[in-house]
Amino acid sequence: MKKRTKLEVIKDILEILKGKREVRITHLIYKANLSNNSIKPYISELIEKGLIIIKNNDKNKFFIISKKGLEFLEEFYKIKIFTEAYGL
């Protein structure tokens, strides 16, 4: 099995969030097939870059994709289609 690139992992996390309104970290870990330790740097970077938003309630943290995150996914797919068209 081929190892995912950083960009592919980011795309996977954003796709999971796109499909749901609010997602808990455990759901992200499970769906993105990452460990708790390996997902943390991705989450930190995505929050820092404004691609996801963290929402706290009394007991839980939830993650939501931002408008910027949706735009990132859109551009990612355009690049993927472009590179596949040229066999890259």
N, C-alpha and C positions, 0 to 999 in steps of 0.2 A: 504494500500500500504506500502510495506517495505521500510524503509529508507536506502538509499545507504551508503555504507561505503566510507571512504576517498579514498581507493584504487579504488573503482568502479567509483567514480567521476573523478579521475585522468585518468582512462582508458577511460571513456566517452569523456573527453576533448581531449585526444590524438587521439582517433578514429575519432573525428570530423576533427581534423587537418590533419590526414592521408588522408582523403577523398578529401581534397582541397589543392591547392597550398598555398594560403595566406588567412587568415581568420581575420576579424575584431572582436573586442571584443563583439559588439552587436550580431553578428551571433553566437559566442560561448555561450553567455548568453542564447539566445533563444534555441539553439540546445541542450545544456547541462542541460536545465531547472534549471538554477540558477539565483539568483539575482545579480545585479551589485556588491553589497557588499560581497556576499558570494563567488563570483568567484575570487575576487582579491587575497586572500591568496593563492589559488591554482595556479594562474598565476605566482605570485611572486616565489613560491616554485619551480614550473616547470622550470622557467627561471634560478633560482639560481642553480638548480641541472643539468642544461644543457639539459633538455628534450624538451624544446621548445626554439625558437629564436624569438626575437622581431625585427621587421623591420619597420622603420619609413620612410615615404615619407613626402612631404610638409605638408599635413593636417592630415594624418591618421596613426594609428599604426596597423600593421598586425602581426599575429602570424603564425609561421611555425613550424612544427614538425622537430626535429633534428634527426640525425642518431641514437643518444642515445635514443631518444624517441621511434623510431621505434623498436629498440632492446628491450626496456622495454615492449612494447606491445607484441612482440614475446614471451618473457619470461612469461608474464602475462597469455597468452593463454595456454602455456605449463603447467603452474601450475594449471590453471582452469581445463584442461583436466585430469590431474593427480588426483586432488582432487575429481572430479566427478566420475572417475573410481573406487575410493574407497568409494564412497557414503558420502563424507565429505562436 
